[in-house]
Amino acid sequence: MSTLTASPPAATPPAARRQARRRRIRHVRPGDVGIGVLAWVVGIVFFFPVLWMFLTGFKQEAQASTDPPTFVFTPTFEQYAAILERNFAPYFINSLTASVMSTIFVIALATPAAYALSLARIPRWRDSLFFFISTRMMPAVAIILPLYLIAKNVGMLDNVTFLALMYTAMNLPIAVWMIRSFLLELPKEVLEASRMDGAGLFTEIRSIILPMIAPGLAATSLICFIFAWNEFFFAVSLTATQAATVPVFLVGFITSEGLFWARLSAASTMAALPVILAGWAAQKWLVRGLSLGAVK
């Protein structure tokens, strides 16, 4: 009795691959090439300030202030060492603590609110949505005095927890609107099937809704984290020494004697690094979350 064995697929010869590559090149339209070149140029133009800031952090102060700019130099870690000697770690920890705490609070509060305003459809839900977004229309300077007095009276002035609560109130309306848009794109058939199978409210949220909108929650969390990390006005107004954040630390390099460009660039690079790393680590979830519901 003979057995049939499947032969492995033949490898594509190099000549065939070269011919296929030439065919693809011939089918590329000039307009596509122009759009690609334009996209690269725009990307380089937007990225160049960040690259220049990164390079300036490795210069001496005399090299950072030359006109014309110094492009060829010997890199040095002197500026980074000086930043660490200025006790940068407490500012970094305060920023990280306030940003992470506020992001957790925002997601925990915005998810049930968005559910009530999208799938449950509470009465007068349009008025509630407008109220949420209207809180972002008031300038922060208009409410800083009452907030300062409240923090002083309750003994939470210059406190990281109070700063995290301010960031939570600042980002909550945006998070509610974002998560609501993700919930509205959920297939109604899946929710109806789960209810017919006897799934309760908490089971439906935990087992069906949250896994399906997880990319959207990741995107919302990252955006709220970035907003909290970059916030300056509340931090400089409600903190002094114990709860000051990284943006407040960066202002210390702007003095009446001028700007310390190299040291400021090094500090800015260290301040931007956590956000860049978070965005890079969550880029897959971020793209999926921001495109959720874009194509039906």
Secondary structure, DSSP 4 states (H G I P E B T S, - for coil): -----PPPPPPPPHHHHHHHHHHHHHH--HHHHHHHHHHHHHHHHHHHHHHHHHHHTTS-HHHHT-SSPP-S-----HHHHHHHHTTHHHHHHHHHHHHHHHHHHHHHHHHHHHHIIIII--TTHHHHHHHHHHTTTS-GGGTHHHHHHHHHHTT-TT-HHHHHHHHHHHHHHHHHHHHHHHHHTS-HHHHHHHHHTT--HHHHIIIIIHHHTHHHHHHHHHHHHHHHHH--HHHHHH-SSSS--HHHHHHTTEETTEE-HHHHHHHHHHHHHHHHHHHHHTHHHHHHHHTTTT--
